[in-house]
Amino acid sequence: MKNKIIAEIENRLDELFDIGVWLYDNPELGEKEFRASALLAEYLEKNGFDVERGVYGLETAFRARLGDGDAEPHIVLFCEYDALPKIGHGCGHNLIATMSLGAAMGLKSVLKDTGGRISVFGTPAEETSGTKGVLTNKGAFDGVTAAMMVHPNAVTEESGASLAMHALKFEFFGKAAHAAAKPEKGINALDALILLFNGINALRQHVPSDVRIHGIITDGGVAPNIVPDYAAAKFYIRSKDKGVLEAVTAKVRRCAEGAASMTGASCDVSFFENTYDNLRTNGTLSDIFTANLMALGEKDIFPASDGVGSIDIGNVSYAAPAIHPWIGIGDSELVIHTKEFADATVTDKGKEALRKGACALALTAYDVITSEENRRKIKEEFDIGSV
């Protein structure tokens, strides 16, 4: 039956690659992916999936389902399709989408024999809003047996970890005055903001080594001769563990409170993007995927590297067993989030990565659906991690 899955994906490889090329040629930013979302949803609908658009209040999200509504096991695959400003698909989301499409088609070819069900989620704005977190919070993945996606990369790596992240906006409110004639009448919001930066810099030596805090000033005043009555900054705060992240964020908030107190300004702190949880890779599920990828001919599979970025499938991993492996597209010198990486996704090497990634996803899902022992081990590991 695995040969049938592979054959189905390979028979569709040209049309899947054409979809990836179209996405490359027509990049859309997060939550504006109207054409990309429509293209992917229509493909699934045309191939027998029950498709819902705009799910959970997200205009460019979709859910495509196949199999009885309450059938178990339940496999979830993710399509991402947002692009980067000016660069396009420098993160390879055009391949992520098509690998999951291909895996869904491969599974569809055997689903009547295996039982179970498939859900393909179109998840917008991974680069900004992290809408998998929104879906997770609304219960979209409760009770899911396995949730999977594959990310293109310079080299192939096993699924590993990612950094939990908070995206905080700090706004300081002061009082304007003539900076030369009546400076004593003013309250300098920019001074408060600078003190926040200094406080965070002092804090850096007192946080775990995996913590990252980086920010920019977005508003700092309008003219040198006016005491700034408004100043603002945006910060990302990251850590390998979301518990540590909460503790560090509390310290950063206190830096802001102290800066406001020192200057007489007031301060407002808010989230400007959704929170990303750290990815908890399910090792059992990851091992099954790796074995299938090796069987497909992938020889150089590196161990998971330390997570240095933040991905919204991390949120999913707290609701369901999840993996996020990386598949190389043939050039170890490539760097993601570059135009060169985007260009590589539409080469023959990109097409081969699409084939291997789609097949490995589908074969892994098959191994989960057809093996009670695999499901037991996956669930036991997930339950231990959830304690």
N, C-alpha and C positions, 0 to 999 in steps of 0.2 A: 504493500500500500504506500510505502514511502516513495517507491519509484513512480507511482502514479502522481503523488504530490509534486515531485521534482519535474516530471514531464509536463504537468499542467502549467507550472510557473515558467518553464523554459519555452513552452509554446506561446506564452503571452509576453515574453521578455521584450520583444521589439515594441509592442504597444505600451508597455510599462515604461520603457526607456523614453519613448516619445512624450509621455506625460511629464517625465522628469525634465526633459529638454524644454517643454513648453513652460513649466514652472521657472526654469532658469531664464528663459527669454522674457518672462512676464512677472518679475518679482513684485511682491506687495508687502508692505509693512504690517506689523502686528495689529490685529483687530480691523484691518482694512483688506483682508485677503478674500474679497468677495468672489473674484473669478476663480481663484485657486480652490476655495472651499466648494464652489459650485461644480467645478470640473471633477474633483475627487468624489463628491457625493453622487453625481450623475453616473460616474463609472460604476460605483458599487450598486446603485439602484438598477442600472441596466443589466447587471449581472446577478440579479435576484435577491439582493439585500433589501431589507426594510429600513428605509432611511428617514431620519428625523433631522430637520435643519433648525438652526438657532436654538439648540437645546440649552437648558439651564440658564436662559437669559443671555447667552453669548451669541451675538448675531452671526458670526462666521464660524461657529462650532457646529459639528454634526455628530450623530451617532447612527451607525449602520449595523443592523442585527440580522443574524441568520441562525436558525434553529428554534426549537420550542422556547417560549418565553421564560420558562422556569427550569429549563434543562441544565443539568450539571454533567461535567465540569463547564465552567464559564471562562473562556479565554478572551482577554482584551488586548488589542493591538492599537498603537497610536500612530496617527499621521500628524506631522508638523509641516507647516507650509508658509510661515512668515519669513521674510527676508530682512537683510540688514540695510540700513541707509547707505546709499551710494555704492555699496559692495555687491548687493544682490544676495544670492544664496551661498555666501561665504561660510556658512555653517552646515551646508549640505542638507538643508531641510527638504529640498526637492528629492533627494534620495531616501530620506527617512520616510516620506510619504509613500513613495513608490515601492519601497521594500515591504511596508505594511500592507499595501494593496496587493502585492504579489503573494505575500503569505496568506492573506485572506482568500485569494483565489485558489491557492493550493489546498488549503484546508476545506474549502467548499466542495472540492472534488471528491472528498472522502467522508464528509460529515454525516451523510445518511447511514454509512456503515459504522462509524465510530460513536455516534451520538454526541451529546454536548452542544454547546452553542458558541458563537463568535460574536464579539462586539468590536467594531472598528470606530474609534473616536477620532474625530478631527478636532485638534486642540490648537487654537490660535495663540499667537503672541507669546511663544515660549521665550523669546528674547527680552520681553519687557514685562508683561502682566503676569506671566506664569499661570495660565488659566487651568492647568491641571490641578493646581491648588484650589481654585474655585470649585471645580468639579468634585474634588475629593471632599471638600467641606460640605457639599450638598449631597453626599452619599452615593455618588455615581459608581464607586468601585467597592462598595460594601459587599462582602461575600464572594468577590471575584477569586477564581482559583489561581490565575496567573496573569500578570500584566507585563507586556513586553514591547520593546522597540529596539532598533539598532541605529547607532549614530556613525556616520562616516568620519574617518580620521586619517591622519597620515599613515599610521600603522594599526594593526589589529590588536586589540587588548580585551581582556576579560572585563566583565562588568565589575565596577569597583564602588568607590564612595564619591560623594560630592559635598560641597559646603552648604550648610544652612545659611540663610541670608535674610536680614531685615533691610528694607529700603526706607530710610527715615528722612523727612524734611524738617529742618529747623528754621523757624521764623522768629526774628527778634523785632520788637516794636518799641521805638523810642520816641523822641520829641525833636522836631526840626527847630533849628535856630540858625542865625547868621554865625558862621564858624569863626569869624574874626571879631565882629562887633559885639555879639552877645553869646559867646560859647557856653557861658555858665547857665544859660537858659535851656540848653539842649540836653537831650539824652541820646547818646551815640549807639545806635543799634549795630553799626558795623564794628565798633569796639567789642561789643558783646560777642559778636560772631567770631572775631579774631581770637578772643579769649577761649571760645569753644574749641577752635582748632588747636590752640596751645594746650588746653586741658587734655584733649584727646592724644596729642603727641606725648604728654607726660604719662598718660595712661598706658601707652604701648608697652612699656617695660614691665607692666604688672598684669599682663594677660597671657594666656597660654600661647605657645609658639604658632599654633595653627590659625589663630585669630587674624583676620584682615579687616582694617578699617580705612576706607578711602572715600574722599568727598570733594565736592567743588562748591565754590561760591556762585550762586545764581543771581543774587541781587546784592549790591554793595553801596548803594547811594546813587544820586543823580548829578551832583556837582561838588567840586572841592570846597566851595564856600558855603555849603549847606550841611549842617550836622545831619547825618543820615538817620531818618526816623524809621527806616525799614531795611532789614538785611536778611538774607536767606541762604541756606546751603542744603545740598542733598548729599547724603552719605549712604554707602553700602557697608553693612557690618556683617562679617561672615565668620563661621566656625564649623569644625567638623561635626559638632554635636549641638542639637538645637537647645539642649538644656544650658550648655555653656553660652550659647548665643544669647539666651534670655538674660543671663547674669551680666554679660558684658554690656548688653544694650542698656540695662538698668544703670550701669556705671556711666555710660555715655550720656544718658539723660540727666544724671546728676551733674555732669560737667556743664551741660546747658543751663541747668537751674542755677549753678554757681556763677556762671558768666552773666546771667541776667541779674542776679543779686548784686554782683560787684559793680555793675554799671547803672542800675536802676531801671533797666529795660524789662519788658515782659517777654515771655517766650512761649511759643506754641510748637509742639512736636506732633507730627502726623506721619502716617505711612503714605508714600507716593506710589508704591507698587506693592503687589501682593508678596507675602512672605514665602520664601522657598525653604522647605525642610531638607535636611541632609538625606542622601540616598542610602537606604539600607538594602544592599544587594542580597537577594536570597541565594545563598551559596549552592544549594541543591539545584535550583532552577538554572543558575549560571553554569554549573558543571554539565548539565544536560545540553545546554546550548553549545558550549565549547566542544563537546564530543561530536555533536552534529556538524559543526563548522569544520572540524578536522576531517570528518568523513567526506565532506564536500571538496576536500583538497586544499584547505587553508593550512599552511605549514607553520608559518611564523605567527604564533599567537602569544603575545606578551602577557605576563601577569598584570593585574590591575595596578595602575599608577595611583599615587595620592591624588585625591580630588582637589582641584585648585579653582574650580568654577562652581556655579550653582545652577541646578537644573530642576524643573518643576515635577519631574517624575519622582523626585525625592519625597514630595508630599504624598504621592500615590503609594509609595513603599511603606507608609505607616497605616494604610488602609487595606493593602493586599500584597501578596508576594510579588516582587517586581525585579526586573533586570534591565540594564541599559548598557549592553556591550558596545564595543567600538570596532568598526571594520575598516581596514586600510584600503585606500584607493590607489595604491601603487607607487607612492613617492614619499619616502620617509622625511624628505626635506620640506614638505608642505606644511603650512601653518594655517589653522582654521581662522575664520573671520578675515580672510583676505580674498581679493579678486582672483588670485591664482588658484586658491582652493575651490572657489565657485566654478572656475573654468574646468578644473579637473573632474568635476562631477559629471560632465557631459562628454567625456572621452570613453574610449573602449575599456579602460581600466575602471572607470566609474560604472560602466554597464556590467562588468564582471562582479564588482562589489555589490551591485543591485541584485544580481542573480544569487550570489552566495548568501547575502543577508536575508533575502526573502525566503530562500529555501531553508536556511537554518532556523529562522523564526517558525516557519510552518512545521518543520520536523520536530522541533522542540515542543510545540503545542500538541502535536500528535502523540509524542511520548508522555505528555502530561495527561491527555484525555484517555489514553488507552492503558495506563498503568496506575492501579490503585496504590501500589507501593510508592511510586514517585509522588503522587499527590499527598500521601501520608507524610513523607519526609519533608516536602515543601511546607506543608501546614504546620508541622511540629516546629520547624525552624522559625517560621513566621511568628508563631504563638510565643516562643521563647523570647524573641526580640521585642514583642509587644508588651512584655511584663514590665 
